Amino acid sequence: GYREKDAPVESVNIMFDPRVYRGSTYSSHTRSKYLAQQQKAEREAQRRSDTERMKKENSLASSQGVVDNAPPPLPGRKDMDVQTDTYLEELTDRVPETDMQTQTDSFADRPSLPLFVPSKSGVDVETQVDVDELFDFDAEVEPILEVLVGKTLEHAMMEVLEEEELSSIREHQSAFEQERNVERAQVQRLEAEAVRRNEERRRRIDQEKDRMEREAQVMDKVAARAFAADFLSDLYEKNFGKGTEAAELIKEVENQFLPWLIESVQQRTSDRLLARSLTDSLVAAALSRRRAQYEARQEEIRAEQERIHQEEERRRMEQEVEEAAAAAAAAAAEGETGEGTDAEGAGEGAAGGAE
């Protein structure tokens, strides 16, 4: 064969084979674009390899002590890098691109396939059957009718029984509702009676407590009154009955305490009357000032309303005058238009007569 038997066979993965086109066959990518991309990738790889090679050579030269001893450029000139490769290529920032178009022919509709008709196999035979040999209506319909009528009657009987059962259930339910309502009314009546008894009992207990408290208060008052009467029975005789000390005490009370008490009461009463009169005067002054302000405000409001009314009346009169003037102008314009029309009609009539 064309391949030696002892030659090693290298395995090739189709996913990484550069000869295989990748992408959708229905997309807008063409073979030329793919080739351009492939060539661009190859150039980039070559450029990277050259750059790495130059870096290695420069690093090797620097490590070996090679120094660039080129003389400086002359005045008016400058040094620049040039390509020293075997094949020169144009270095640009953007790879040139070209748009290509193509138009395919429209596809014709695929014709419909004919229906598949299998070929016959076997032998054709035939026989003759009379009308009465296979089916007798009168004989065959009787069991079917018996079944239909029986099922109908059975279903009707079941419906009647169900209706009777439902009616009896409704009667039992209504009777149960009545009994339950009666029992509920009795329970409510018993509950209301129990509540009334409890309230009456609490009211009686409260009344009894109040009566006992009043009796206790009366007894305390009676006891206190008896004790006071017993204690004060001989107090006056002991203190004011005889001796000069009682007379001096009475005299001191009448001459010093009572005049001071009367003067203090009069002073406090006069102070209260003065404060009340001052308060009344202040309230009256505030009310009069407020009334004056209110009347002034009312006058201002009435004056403003009168001014607004007069302004509206003046505007209404001006509007009526303007409307009358506009109506007069419109009437005058209509009159002039009518006169012009009459004049034109007369001129036309005269021209017709002349002809």
GUMAR-756427 format. One record per residue: y, x, z of N, C-alpha, C, O in turn. Coordinates in steps of 0.1 Angstrom, whole numbers, padded with zeros to 4 digits, always signed. Example, Ala and Ser with C-alpha at 12.3 -4.5 7.8 and 13.67 -1.06 7.14 Angstrom:
2
-0057+0132+0078-0045+0123+0078-0033+0132+0078-0033+0142+0085-0022+0128+0071-0011+0137+0071+0000+0129+0079+0011+0134+0080
//
This chain:
355
-0012+0008+0000+0000+0000+0000+0012+0009+0000+0012+0021-0001+0024+0002+0001+0037+0010+0001+0040+0015+0014+0049+0024+0015+0033+0012+0025+0036+0017+0038+0023+0025+0043+0012+0020+0041+0026+0036+0048+0015+0045+0053+0009+0038+0065+0016+0032+0073-0004+0040+0067-0011+0034+0078-0007+0041+0091-0006+0034+0102-0005+0054+0091-0002+0061+0103+0013+0061+0107+0017+0065+0118+0022+0055+0099+0036+0054+0102+0038+0044+0113+0033+0033+0113+0047+0048+0123+0049+0039+0134+0057+0027+0129+0066+0028+0121+0054+0015+0135+0061+0003+0131+0071+0000+0142+0067-0002+0154+0083-0001+0138+0094-0004+0147+0096-0019+0148+0097-0026+0138+0097-0023+0161+0099-0038+0163+0113-0041+0161+0122-0034+0165+0116-0052+0154+0130-0056+0150+0131-0070+0156+0124-0079+0153+0142-0072+0164+0145-0085+0170+0154-0092+0160+0165-0087+0157+0150-0104+0156+0158-0111+0146+0172-0115+0151+0181-0118+0143+0173-0116+0165+0186-0120+0170+0196-0110+0170+0208-0112+0170+0192-0097+0168+0201-0086+0167+0201-0079+0153+0206-0068+0152+0195-0085+0144+0194-0080+0130+0207-0082+0123+0211-0094+0122+0215-0072+0119+0228-0074+0113+0227-0081+0099+0237-0086+0094+0215-0081+0093+0213-0087+0080+0212-0102+0081+0213-0109+0071+0210-0108+0093+0209-0122+0095+0222-0128+0098+0230-0124+0106+0225-0138+0090+0238-0145+0091+0237-0155+0103+0228-0163+0104+0247-0154+0112+0248-0163+0124+0259-0173+0123+0270-0170+0118+0256-0184+0128+0266-0195+0128+0261-0207+0121+0250-0207+0115+0269-0218+0121+0265-0231+0115+0267-0230+0100+0277-0225+0095+0257-0235+0093+0258-0235+0078+0268-0246+0073+0271-0246+0061+0272-0255+0082+0281-0266+0078+0296-0262+0081+0305-0270+0078+0298-0250+0088+0312-0247+0091+0319-0241+0079+0313-0240+0068+0332-0238+0082+0340-0233+0071+0339-0218+0068+0346-0213+0059+0331-0211+0076+0329-0197+0074+0321-0194+0061+0312-0201+0058+0326-0185+0054+0320-0181+0041+0313-0167+0043+0316-0160+0052+0306-0163+0032+0300-0150+0033+0310-0139+0032+0308-0128+0038+0321-0141+0025+0331-0131+0024+0338-0128+0037+0340-0116+0041+0340-0139+0045+0346-0137+0058+0337-0129+0067+0341-0121+0075+0324-0133+0066+0314-0126+0075+0314-0111+0071+0313-0103+0080+0314-0108+0058+0313-0094+0054+0326-0087+0059+0325-0075+0063+0337-0094+0058+0350-0087+0062+0349-0084+0077+0354-0074+0082+0344-0094+0085+0343-0092+0099+0333-0080+0102+0336-0072+0111+0322-0080+0094+0313-0069+0096+0319-0055+0093+0317-0046+0100+0326-0055+0082+0333-0042+0078+0343-0038+0089+0345-0026+0092+0351-0048+0094+0360-0045+0104+0354-0039+0117+0359-0030+0123+0342-0045+0121+0335-0040+0132+0330-0026+0130+0331-0018+0139+0325-0023+0118+0321-0010+0115+0332+0000+0115+0331+0011+0121+0344-0004+0110+0356+0005+0110+0360+0008+0125+0363+0019+0128+0360-0003+0133+0363-0001+0147+0353+0009+0154+0357+0017+0162+0341+0007+0151+0331+0016+0157+0333+0030+0152+0331+0039+0160+0336+0032+0139+0338+0045+0134+0350+0052+0141+0350+0063+0144+0361+0043+0142+0373+0048+0148+0371+0052+0163+0375+0063+0167+0363+0044+0170+0360+0048+0184+0352+0060+0185+0354+0069+0193+0342+0062+0175+0334+0074+0176+0343+0086+0173+0341+0097+0179+0352+0085+0163+0361+0096+0160+0370+0100+0171+0372+0112+0175+0375+0090+0178+0384+0092+0190+0376+0099+0201+0381+0109+0207+0364+0095+0203+0356+0101+0214+0352+0116+0210+0352+0125+0218+0350+0118+0197+0346+0131+0192+0358+0141+0194+0357+0152+0199+0370+0135+0190+0382+0144+0192+0385+0147+0207+0389+0158+0210+0383+0137+0215+0385+0139+0230+0375+0150+0235+0379+0159+0242+0363+0149+0230+0353+0159+0234+0357+0173+0230+0356+0183+0237+0362+0174+0217+0366+0187+0212+0378+0193+0219+0379+0204+0222+0387+0184+0222+0399+0188+0230+0395+0193+0244+0400+0203+0249+0387+0185+0250+0382+0189+0264+0375+0202+0263+0376+0211+0272+0367+0204+0253+0359+0217+0251+0369+0228+0249+0367+0239+0255+0379+0226+0241+0388+0237+0238+0396+0241+0250+0399+0252+0253+0400+0230+0258+0408+0233+0270+0399+0240+0280+0404+0249+0288+0386+0237+0281+0378+0243+0290+0375+0258+0286+0373+0266+0295+0375+0261+0273+0373+0275+0269+0386+0283+0269+0385+0295+0265+0397+0277+0272+0409+0285+0273+0417+0286+0260+0425+0294+0258+0414+0277+0250+0421+0277+0237+0434+0271+0239+0435+0259+0244+0445+0277+0235+0458+0272+0237+0465+0271+0224+0463+0280+0215+0472+0260+0222+0479+0257+0209+0491+0266+0209+0501+0264+0216+0491+0277+0200+0502+0286+0199+0510+0283+0186+0516+0293+0181+0511+0271+0182+0518+0268+0170+0533+0270+0173+0538+0266+0184+0541+0275+0163+0555+0277+0166+0562+0264+0166+0558+0254+0161+0574+0263+0172+0582+0251+0173+0587+0247+0159+0589+0256+0151+0590+0235+0157+0595+0230+0144+0609+0236+0141+0616+0238+0151+0612+0237+0128+0626+0242+0125+0636+0231+0127+0633+0219+0129+0649+0235+0128+0659+0225+0130+0659+0215+0119+0659+0218+0107+0660+0202+0123+0660+0192+0113+0647+0187+0109+0645+0178+0101+0636+0193+0115+0622+0188+0112+0615+0185+0125+0620+0188+0136+0604+0179+0123+0596+0175+0135+0581+0175+0132+0577+0173+0120+0573+0178+0142+0558+0178+0140+0553+0164+0141+0558+0155+0148+0542+0161+0133+0536+0148+0134+0521+0150+0131+0517+0160+0125+0513+0141+0136+0499+0141+0134+0495+0136+0120+0501+0126+0115+0486+0143+0114+0481+0139+0100+0466+0138+0101+0459+0144+0110+0460+0131+0092+0445+0129+0091+0440+0141+0084+0444+0145+0073+0429+0147+0090+0423+0159+0084+0409+0155+0080+0400+0164+0077+0405+0142+0080+0392+0138+0076+0390+0139+0061+0399+0141+0054+0377+0138+0058+0374+0140+0043+0379+0128+0035+0385+0130+0024+0378+0116+0041+0382+0104+0034+0394+0098+0041+0393+0095+0053+0405+0097+0035+0417+0091+0041+0416+0076+0040+0411+0070+0031+0421+0069+0050+0422+0055+0050+0436+0051+0056+0442+0058+0064+0440+0039+0052+0453+0034+0056+0451+0028+0070+0443+0019+0072+0460+0033+0079+0459+0028+0093+0470+0017+0094+0482+0020+0093+0466+0005+0097+0475-0006+0099+0472-0013+0112+0460-0012+0117+0481-0020+0117+0479-0028+0129+0471-0041+0127+0464-0046+0136+0471-0046+0115+0464-0058+0111+0456-0056+0099+0461-0050+0089+0444-0060+0100+0434-0058+0089+0438-0068+0078+0440-0080+0081+0439-0064+0065+0443-0074+0055+0432-0085+0054+0420-0082+0054+0437-0097+0052+0429-0109+0051+0432-0116+0038+0443-0116+0033+0422-0123+0033+0423-0130+0020+0416-0143+0022+0405-0144+0026+0423-0154+0018+0417-0168+0018+0411-0171+0005+0416-0169-0005+0399-0176+0006+0391-0180-0006+0387-0195-0004+0385-0199+0007+0386-0202-0015+0382-0216-0015+0372-0219-0026+0371-0211-0035+0364-0229-0023+0354-0233-0033+0352-0248-0032+0355-0254-0021+0347-0254-0042+0345-0269-0042+0331-0272-0048+0328-0267-0059+0323-0279-0040+0310-0282-0045+0310-0296-0051+0319-0304-0049+0300-0298-0059+0298-0311-0066+0294-0322-0057+0287-0319-0047+0298-0334-0059+0294-0345-0051+0280-0348-0053+0274-0347-0064+0273-0352-0042+0259-0355-0042+0256-0369-0046+0263-0379-0042+0247-0371-0055+0243-0384-0060+0234-0391-0049+0226-0384-0042+0234-0404-0049+0225-0411-0039+0211-0410-0043+0207-0410-0055+0203-0408-0033+0188-0406-0036+0182-0420-0039+0185-0430-0032+0175-0421-0050+0169-0434-0054+0159-0439-0044+0152-0431-0037+0158-0452-0042+0149-0457-0032+0135-0456-0037+0132-0457-0049+0126-0453-0028+0112-0451-0032+0105-0465-0034+0108-0475-0028+0096-0465-0044+0089-0478-0046+0079-0481-0035+0075-0472-0028+0077-0494-0033+0068-0499-0022+0054-0494-0025+0049-0494-0037+0047-0489-0015+0033-0484-0016+0024-0496-0016+0023-0504-0007+0016-0497-0027+0006-0508-0028-0007-0501-0029-0010-0495-0040-0016-0502-0019-0029-0496-0020-0038-0502-0030-0036-0514-0033-0046-0494-0036-0056-0499-0046-0067-0508-0039-0070-0505-0028-0072-0517-0047-0082-0526-0042-0095-0518-0040-0098-0509-0047-0103-0524-0030-0116-0518-0028-0126-0529-0024-0122-0538-0016-0137-0530-0029-0147-0540-0026-0148-0550-0038-0144-0548-0049-0155-0562-0034-0158-0572-0045-0151-0585-0040-0152-0589-0029-0144-0591-0050-0137-0604-0047-0148-0615-0048-0156-0616-0057-0148-0624-0038-0156-0636-0037-0148-0648-0034-0137-0646-0029-0153-0660-0036-0145-0672-0033-0155-0683-0030-0167-0682-0033-0150-0694-0023-0159-0705-0019-0150-0718-0019-0138-0716-0019-0156-0729-0020-0149-0742-0020-0152-0750-0007-0163-0752-0003-0141-0754+0000-0142-0762+0013-0135-0775+0011-0123-0775+0007-0142-0786+0014-0135-0799+0013-0126-0802+0024-0125-0794+0034-0118-0812+0023-0108-0815+0033-0114-0820+0046-0109-0816+0057-0125-0828+0046-0131-0833+0058-0141-0824+0064-0147-0828+0075-0144-0812+0059-0155-0804+0064-0150-0796+0077-0159-0793+0085-0138-0793+0078-0133-0784+0089-0126-0791+0100-0127-0787+0112-0119-0802+0098-0110-0808+0108-0110-0823+0107-0107-0828+0096-0113-0830+0118-0113-0845+0118-0102-0848+0129-0104-0846+0141-0091-0854+0124-0079-0856+0133-0083-0866+0144-0080-0863+0156-0089-0877+0141-0092-0887+0151-0102-0882+0161-0100-0885+0173-0111-0873+0158-0121-0868+0167-0115-0856+0176-0118-0855+0187-0106-0848+0169-0101-0837+0176-0089-0840+0185-0086-0833+0194-0081-0851+0182-0069-0853+0189-0072-0860+0202-0063-0860+0211-0083-0867+0204-0086-0874+0216-0086-0865+0229-0079-0869+0238-0093-0854+0229-0093-0846+0242-0079-0840+0244-0075-0839+0256-0071-0837+0234-0058-0832+0235-0049-0842+0242-0041-0839+0251-0050-0855+0237-0042-0866+0242-0046-0868+0257-0037-0871+0265-0059-0868+0260-0063-0870+0274-0057-0859+0283-0053-0863+0294-0057-0847+0279-0051-0836+0287-0036-0838+0289-0031-0837+0300-0029-0842+0278-0014-0844+0279-0011-0855+0288-0002-0854+0296-0018-0867+0286-0015-0879+0294-0019-0876+0309-0011-0880+0318-0030-0869+0311-0034-0866+0325-0024-0857+0332-0020-0859+0343-0019-0846+0325-0009-0837+0330+0004-0844+0333+0011-0842+0343+0008-0853+0323+0020-0861+0325+0020-0870+0338+0029-0870+0346+0009-0877+0339+0007-0886+0351+0007-0878+0364+0013-0882+0374+0000-0866+0363-0001-0858+0375+0013-0853+0379+0016-0852+0391+0020-0848+0369+0034-0843+0372+0043-0854+0377+0051-0852+0386+0042-0866+0371+0050-0877+0376+0046-0881+0390+0055-0883+0398+0033-0881+0394+0029-0884+0407+0034-0873+0417+0038-0877+0428+0034-0861+0413+0039-0850+0422+0054-0852+0424+0059-0850+0435+0062-0856+0414+0076-0858+0415+0079-0869+0425+0088-0868+0433+0071-0880+0423+0073-0892+0432+0070-0888+0446+0078-0892+0455+0059-0880+0449+0056-0876+0462+0067-0867+0468+0070-0868+0480+0072-0858+0459+0083-0849+0464+0095-0857+0468+0102-0854+0478+0099-0867+0460+0111-0875+0463+0109-0883+0476+0118-0883+0484+0097-0888+0478+0094-0895+0491+0095-0886+0503+0100-0889+0513+0089-0874+0501+0090-0864+0512+0104-0860+0515+0108-0858+0526+0112-0858+0504+0126-0854+0506+0134-0865+0513+0142-0863+0522+0131-0878+0509+0138-0889+0516+0134-0890+0531+0143-0892+0539+0121-0888+0534+0117-0888+0548+0123-0876+0556+0127-0878+0567+0124-0865+0549+0131-0853+0556+0145-0856+0559+0150-0853+0570+0152-0863+0549+0166-0866+0552+0168-0876+0563+0177-0875+0571+0158-0886+0564+0159-0896+0574+0157-0889+0588+0164-0892+0597+0147-0880+0589+0144-0873+0601+0156-0864+0605+0160-0863+0617+0163-0858+0595+0174-0850+0597+0186-0858+0603+0193-0854+0612+0188-0870+0596+0199-0878+0601+0197-0883+0616+0206-0883+0624+0184-0887+0618+0181-0891+0632+0183-0880+0642+0188-0882+0653+0179-0867+0638+0180-0856+0647+0195-0853+0649+0199-0849+0660+0203-0854+0638+0218-0852+0639+0224-0862+0649+0232-0858+0658+0220-0875+0648+0225-0885+0658+0221-0882+0672+0230-0882+0681+0208-0878+0674+0204-0875+0688+0211-0863+0693+0215-0862+0705+0213-0853+0684+0220-0841+0689+0235-0844+0692+0240-0839+0702+0241-0853+0684+0255-0857+0687+0256-0864+0700+0266-0862+0708+0246-0873+0703+0246-0880+0716+0245-0870+0727+0252-0871+0737+0235-0861+0726+0233-0851+0737+0245-0842+0738+0249-0839+0750+0252-0838+0727+0264-0830+0728+0275-0838+0735+0282-0832+0744+0276-0851+0732+0287-0858+0739+0284-0859+0754+0293-0858+0762+0271-0862+0758+0267-0862+0772+0270-0849+0779+0276-0848+0790+0267-0838+0772+0269-0824+0778+0284-0822+0780+0288-0817+0790+0292-0826+0769+0307-0824+0771+0312-0833+0782+0321-0828+0789+0307-0845+0784+0311-0854+0794+0308-0848+0808+0316-0848+0817+0296-0842+0809+0292-0836+0822+0300-0824+0825+0304-0821+0836+0303-0816+0814+0311-0804+0816+0325-0808+0820+0331-0802+0830+0331-0818+0814+0344-0823+0818+0344-0828+0832+0354-0825+0840+0334-0835+0836+0333-0840+0850+0332-0829+0860+0338-0829+0870+0324-0818+0856+0323-0807+0865+0336-0800+0866+0340-0795+0877+0343-0798+0855+0356-0792+0856+0366-0800+0864+0373-0794+0872+0366-0813+0863+0375-0821+0871+0371-0820+0886+0380-0819+0894+0358-0820+0889+0354-0818+0903+0359-0805+0909+0364-0804+0920+0357-0794+0901+0361-0781+0905+0376-0781+0907+0381-0775+0917+0384-0786+0898+0399-0787+0900+0403-0795+0912+0412-0791+0919+0396-0806+0914+0400-0814+0926+0396-0807+0938+0404-0807+0948+0385-0800+0939+0381-0792+0951+0391-0781+0953+0395-0779+0965+0395-0774+0942+0405-0763+0944+0419-0769+0949+0425-0763+0958+0422-0781+0943+0435-0787+0948+0434-0791+0962+0444-0789+0970+0423-0797+0967+0422-0801+0981+0422-0789+0990+0428-0789+1000+0415-0778+0985+0415-0766+0994+0430-0760+0995+0434-0756+1006+0437-0760+0984+0451-0755+0984+0460-0764+0993+0468-0759+1001+0458-0777+0992+0465-0786+1001+0462-0784+1016+0471-0784+1024+0449-0782+1019+0445-0779+1033+0451-0766+1037+0456-0765+1049+0451-0756+1029+0457-0743+1033+0472-0745+1035+0478-0740+1045+0479-0752+1027+0494-0755+1029+0496-0762+1042+0505-0759+1049+0488-0772+1045+0489-0780+1057+0488-0771+1069+0495-0772+1079+0477-0763+1069+0474-0754+1080+0486-0744+1082+0490-0741+1093+0491-0739+1071+0503-0730+1072+0515-0737+1078+0522-0731+1086+0518-0749+1073+0529-0756+1078+0527-0759+1093+0537-0758+1101+0515-0763+1097+0513-0765+1112+0514-0753+1120+0520-0753+1131+0510-0741+1114+0511-0729+1121+0526-0725+1123+0530-0720+1133+0534-0727+1112+0548-0725+1113+0555-0734+1123+0564-0729+1131+0551-0747+1123+0557-0756+1133+0554-0752+1147+0563-0752+1156+0541-0748+1149+0538-0743+1163+0545-0731+1167+0549-0730+1178+0547-0722+1157+0555-0709+1161+0569-0713+1164+0575-0707+1173+0575-0722+1156+0589-0726+1159+0590-0733+1173+0600-0730+1180+0581-0742+1176+0581-0748+1189+0580-0738+1200+0587-0739+1210+0571-0729+1199+0569-0719+1209+0581-0710+1210+0585-0707+1222+0587-0706+1199+0599-0698+1199+0611-0706+1206+0619-0700+1213+0612-0719+1202+0623-0727+1208+0621-0728+1223+0630-0727+1231+0608-0730+1227+0606-0732+1242+0609-0719+1249+0614-0719+1260+0605-0707+1243+0608-0694+1249+0622-0692+1250+0627-0687+1260+0630-0695+1239+0644-0693+1239+0651-0702+1249+0660-0697+1256+0647-0714+1250+0653-0723+1260+0650-0718+1275+0659-0719+1283+0638-0714+1277+0635-0709+1290+0642-0696+1293+0646-0694+1304+0645-0687+1283+0651-0674+1285+0666-0676+1287+0672-0669+1294+0672-0686+1279+0687-0687+1279+0692-0698+1289+0703-0702+1289+0683-0703+1297+0687-0714+1306+0697-0710+1316+0707-0717+1319+0695-0698+1322+0704-0693+1332+0712-0681+1328+0718-0674+1336+0713-0678+1315+0720-0667+1310+0735-0669+1311+0742-0660+1315+0740-0681+1309+0755-0683+1309+0760-0682+1324+0770-0676+1326+0752-0688+1333+0756-0687+1347+0756-0673+1352+0764-0669+1360+0746-0665+1347+0745-0651+1352+0757-0643+1346+0762-0634+1353+0762-0645+1334+0772-0637+1327+0786-0642+1328+0795-0634+1330+0787-0656+1327+0801-0661+1326+0804-0671+1338+0815-0677+1338+0795-0673+1346+0797-0683+1357+0807-0678+1367+0816-0687+1371+0807-0666+1372+0816-0662+1382+0819-0647+1381+0810-0640+1376+0830-0642+1387+0833-0628+1387+0844-0625+1378+0847-0633+1368+0852-0614+1380+0863-0610+1371+0859-0604+1358+0867-0604+1349+0847-0598+1358+0842-0591+1346+0841-0602+1334+0844-0599+1323+0835-0613+1338+0834-0623+1327+0847-0628+1322+0849-0630+1310+0857-0630+1331+0870-0634+1327+0877-0623+1318+0883-0627+1308+0876-0611+1322+0881-0600+1313+0875-0600+1300+0881-0597+1290+0861-0602+1299+0854-0601+1286+0859-0613+1277+0861-0611+1265+0861-0625+1283+0865-0636+1275+0879-0633+1270+0883-0636+1259+0888-0628+1279+0902-0625+1275+0902-0615+1264+0910-0616+1254+0894-0605+1265+0894-0594+1254+0889-0600+1241+0894-0596+1230+0879-0609+1242+0874-0615+1229+0885-0624+1223+0887-0623+1211+0892-0632+1231+0902-0640+1226+0914-0633+1221+0921-0637+1211+0918-0622+1227+0931-0615+1224+0929-0604+1213+0938-0601+1206+0917-0599+1212+0915-0587+1203+0905-0590+1192+0908-0588+1180+0894-0595+1195+0883-0597+1185+0887-0608+1175+0886-0607+1163+0890-0620+1181+0893-0631+1172+0905-0629+1163+0904-0632+1151+0917-0623+1168+0927-0621+1158+0923-0611+1147+0927-0612+1136+0916-0601+1151+0912-0591+1141+0902-0597+1130+0903-0594+1119+0893-0606+1135+0884-0613+1126+0892-0622+1117+0889-0622+1105+0901-0629+1122+0909-0639+1113+0917-0631+1103+0918-0635+1091+0924-0620+1107+0932-0612+1098+0923-0606+1087+0927-0605+1075+0911-0601+1091+0902-0595+1081+0898-0605+1070+0897-0603+1059+0895-0618+1075+0890-0628+1066+0902-0632+1057+0900-0634+1045+0914-0633+1062+0926-0636+1053+0928-0625+1043+0931-0628+1031+0927-0613+1047+0929-0602+1038+0919-0602+1027+0923-0600+1015+0907-0604+1030+0896-0604+1020+0898-0616+1011+0896-0615+0999+0902-0627+1016+0904-0639+1008+0916-0637+0998+0915-0641+0987+0927-0631+1003+0939-0628+0995+0935-0618+0984+0939-0620+0972+0927-0608+0987+0923-0599+0977+0915-0606+0966+0917-0603+0954+0906-0614+0970+0898-0621+0960+0906-0630+0951+0904-0631+0939+0916-0637+0958+0925-0646+0950+0933-0638+0940+0935-0642+0928+0938-0626+0945+0946-0617+0936+0937-0612+0924+0942-0613+0912+0925-0608+0927+0916-0603+0916+0913-0615+0906+0912-0612+0894+0911-0627+0911+0908-0638+0903+0920-0641+0894+0919-0644+0882+0932-0641+0900+0944-0644+0892+0947-0633+0881+0950-0637+0870+0944-0620+0885+0946-0610+0875+0935-0612+0863+0939-0610+0852+0923-0615+0867+0913-0617+0857+0917-0628+0848+0915-0628+0835+0922-0639+0854+0926-0651+0845+0937-0647+0836+0937-0651+0824+0947-0640+0841+0958-0636+0832+0953-0627+0821+0958-0628+0810+0944-0617+0824+0939-0608+0813+0931-0616+0803+0933-0614+0791+0923-0625+0808+0915-0634+0798+0924-0642+0789+0922-0643+0777+0935-0648+0796+0944-0656+0788+0952-0648+0778+0953-0652+0767+0956-0636+0782+0963-0627+0772+0954-0623+0761+0958-0623+0749+0941-0620+0764+0932-0616+0753+0929-0628+0744+0929-0626+0732+0928-0640+0750+0925-0652+0741+0938-0655+0732+0936-0658+0721+0950-0654+0738+0962-0656+0730+0963-0646+0719+0966-0650+0708+0960-0633+0722+0961-0623+0712+0951-0625+0701+0953-0624+0689+0939-0629+0705+0928-0632+0695+0931-0644+0687+0929-0644+0675+0938-0654+0693+0942-0666+0686+0953-0663+0675+0952-0667+0664+0962-0654+0680+0973-0650+0670+0967-0642+0658+0971-0644+0647+0957-0633+0662+0951-0626+0651+0943-0635+0641+0944-0633+0629+0936-0645+0647+0928-0654+0639+0938-0662+0630+0935-0664+0618+0949-0667+0636+0958-0675+0628+0964-0666+0617+0966-0671+0606+0968-0654+0620+0973-0645+0610+0963-0643+0598+0966-0643+0587+0950-0641+0603+0940-0639+0593+0938-0651+0584+0936-0650+0572+0939-0663+0590+0938-0675+0583+0949-0677+0573+0947-0681+0562+0961-0673+0577+0973-0673+0568+0971-0664+0556+0974-0668+0545+0966-0652+0559+0963-0643+0548+0953-0648+0539+0954-0647+0526+0942-0654+0544+0932-0660+0535+0937-0671+0527+0934-0672+0515+0945-0680+0533+0951-0691+0525+0961-0686+0515+0961-0691+0503+0968-0675+0518+0977-0669+0508+0969-0663+0496+0973-0665+0485+0958-0656+0500+0950-0650+0489+0944-0661+0481+0943-0659+0468+0939-0672+0487+0933-0682+0479+0944-0689+0470+0941-0692+0458+0956-0691+0475+0966-0697+0467+0970-0687+0455+0972-0692+0444+0970-0674+0458+0973-0665+0447+0962-0665+0436+0965-0665+0424+0949-0665+0441+0938-0666+0432+0939-0679+0423+0936-0678+0411+0942-0690+0430+0943-0702+0423+0954-0702+0412+0952-0707+0401+0966-0697+0416+0976-0696+0407+0973-0686+0395+0976-0689+0384+0966-0675+0398+0962-0666+0388+0952-0673+0378+0953-0671+0366+0942-0680+0383+0933-0687+0375+0940-0698+0366+0937-0700+0354+0950-0705+0372+0957-0715+0365+0965-0709+0353+0966-0714+0342+0972-0697+0357+0979-0690+0346+0970-0685+0335+0974-0687+0323+0958-0680+0338+0949-0675+0328+0944-0687+0320+0943-0686+0308+0942-0699+0326+0937-0710+0319+0948-0715+0309+0945-0719+0298+0960-0715+0314+0971-0719+0305+0973-0710+0293+0974-0714+0282+0972-0697+0296+0973-0687+0285+0961-0689+0275+0963-0688+0263+0949-0691+0280+0938-0693+0271+0940-0706+0263+0936-0706+0251+0945-0716+0269+0947-0728+0261+0958-0726+0250+0957-0731+0239+0968-0718+0254+0979-0715+0244+0973-0707+0233+0975-0710+0221+0965-0697+0236+0958-0689+0226+0949-0697+0217+0949-0695+0205+0941-0706+0223+0932-0714+0215+0940-0723+0206+0936-0726+0194+0952-0729+0211+0960-0738+0203+0966-0730+0191+0966-0735+0180+0970-0717+0194+0976-0709+0183+0965-0705+0173+0968-0706+0161+0953-0702+0178+0942-0699+0169+0938-0711+0160+0936-0710+0148+0938-0723+0166+0935-0735+0159+0946-0738+0148+0943-0742+0137+0959-0736+0152+0970-0738+0142+0969-0728+0131+0971-0732+0119+0965-0715+0134+0964-0705+0124+0952-0709+0114+0953-0707+0102+0941-0713+0120+0930-0717+0112+0933-0729+0103+0929-0729+0091+0940-0739+0109+0944-0750+0101+0953-0746+0089+0952-0751+0078+0963-0737+0092+0972-0732+0082+0964-0725+0071+0967-0726+0059+0955-0716+0075+0947-0709+0065+0939-0719+0057+0938-0716+0045+0933-0729+0062+0925-0739+0055+0934-0746+0045+0931-0749+0034+0947-0749+0050+0956-0756+0040+0960-0747+0029+0960-0752+0017+0963-0734+0031+0966-0725+0020+0954-0724+0011+0956-0724-0001+0942-0723+0016+0930-0722+0008+0928-0735-0001+0925-0734-0013+0931-0746+0005+0930-0759-0003+0940-0759-0014+0937-0763-0025+0953-0755-0011+0963-0755-0021+0960-0746-0032+0962-0749-0044+0954-0734-0029+0950-0724-0039+0939-0730-0048+0939-0728-0060+0930-0737-0042+0919-0743-0049+0924-0754-0059+0920-0755-0070+0934-0762-0053+0940-0772-0062+0947-0766-0073+0947-0771-0085+0955-0755-0071+0962-0749-0081+0953-0743-0092+0956-0745-0104+0942-0737-0088+0932-0732-0098+0926-0743-0106+0924-0742-0118+0923-0754-0099+0917-0766-0106+0927-0771-0116+0923-0775-0128+0940-0772-0113+0950-0777-0122+0952-0768-0134+0953-0772-0145+0951-0754-0131+0952-0745-0142+0940-0746-0152+0942-0745-0164+0929-0747-0146+0917-0749-0155+0918-0761-0163+0914-0762-0175+0923-0772-0157+0924-0785-0164+0934-0783-0176+0932-0788-0187+0945-0776-0173+0955-0774-0183+0949-0766-0195+0952-0769-0206+0942-0756-0191+0936-0747-0202+0926-0755-0210+0925-0754-0222+0918-0764-0204+0909-0773-0211+0916-0782-0221+0912-0784-0232+0927-0788-0216+0935-0796-0225+0941-0789-0237+0941-0794-0248+0945-0777-0235+0951-0769-0246+0940-0766-0256+0943-0767-0268+0928-0764-0252+0917-0761-0261+0915-0774-0269+0906-0774-0278
//
